[in-house]
Amino acid sequence: MKYPFKRESESGLIIVNIEIDGKYELNMVFDTGASNTTIDSNALYLLGYDLKDTIGIVEVETANGIIETEVFEVRSFSSLGQTKERFQIQVYDFLAHGIFSDYNGLLGLDFLEGKQFCIDTISNTITLTSSSNSL
């Protein structure tokens, strides 16, 4: 299946819509260099999650060095026609660390585990198939 995405004209960032718990829509950057999906803690809080409900802390290597993020489990997480139940995401306080963005986080490769995908920058679509099918 093909799914459209928006592309930032200046930065070239690929922007995808995501949905949390079947009712909250956010925009995230699809980052093929990110192993894990990360959301801004402020967005998660506004969605009604208690920031004390972390299930762990992990160290993450970024372009700016190693940072610690908290891990949360959301009831459901959907994007690009895929839904993951009880999906674990990393949470980082963007504002507290001087990150000002129009986006609520990064969609990482963990979300597409077990899928083949092709990013078409001409038609601005992402094609997904299961690993047993070819593109």
Secondary structure as GFF3:
##gff-version 3
##sequence-region A 1 135
A	DSSP	beta_strand	2	4	.	.	.	ID=ss1
A	DSSP	beta_strand	6	7	.	.	.	ID=ss2
A	DSSP	beta_strand	14	20	.	.	.	ID=ss3
A	DSSP	beta_strand	24	30	.	.	.	ID=ss4
A	DSSP	beta_strand	38	40	.	.	.	ID=ss5
A	DSSP	alpha_helix	41	46	.	.	.	ID=ss6
A	DSSP	beta_strand	56	62	.	.	.	ID=ss7
A	DSSP	beta_strand	65	79	.	.	.	ID=ss8
A	DSSP	beta_strand	82	92	.	.	.	ID=ss9
A	DSSP	three_ten_helix	95	97	.	.	.	ID=ss10
A	DSSP	beta_strand	105	107	.	.	.	ID=ss11
A	DSSP	three_ten_helix	109	112	.	.	.	ID=ss12
A	DSSP	beta_strand	115	120	.	.	.	ID=ss13
A	DSSP	beta_strand	125	130	.	.	.	ID=ss14
###
